[in-house]
């Protein structure tokens, strides 16, 4: 059932051209969902001898990261698709802990800016199209380095 549904979807994603799907495209595929909950509390310290007040920021958010890695279609040249989707949701107002009126105006450091303010939510979709010929592979799109030594 999944193979019957996935072949037309993959064909539509790869430029609207139906490619002959092979079981390896589905059977070699892998998908996972990771939930991330992160809290950042950045306490500023006043500098001795200075009149400037240090700011303290906090951010708390929930993230959802979906990763899909496909296999390749059958044939001399195989095609595949990798997809990464991320959605982040702010769980607090963040901002300056010392000044309640400015909590929504000053960004912390976990969320991107939206009109100079820390965004309440954001999302990123990163597709990577891949092509395989014998042992060679060409990837076009979002590329992540995988180095287990780092």
C-alpha angles and dihedrals in degrees: 000000000000092000091054092051098042099052096064091043092052091046090053092048092051096064101295092286115126109231121194103260119216127203089249090067090061101027094049092047123110130191132180139172122214124193116207125191115186134178123191122190111180109185115199120212124213114242113239111248094018128108093209116106116226116232125229121207134192134187131181122185148160120225132195117199120188120189125187124182117183131201121233133274118249122266141067088298114039124200129204144166132224119192133190121186125181130185123184124192125193113229099189139029094254119189133108113350091201096055117044093189091062099045095109096038102058116065125223118214105261102067129057120247122264112187090336093309131099107266118247091219139354140182138201129196116193118182124186120195115205136193128193129200114178104308096339122097131194119197125189122185133029109009124192122192114233109203112154091193094069 
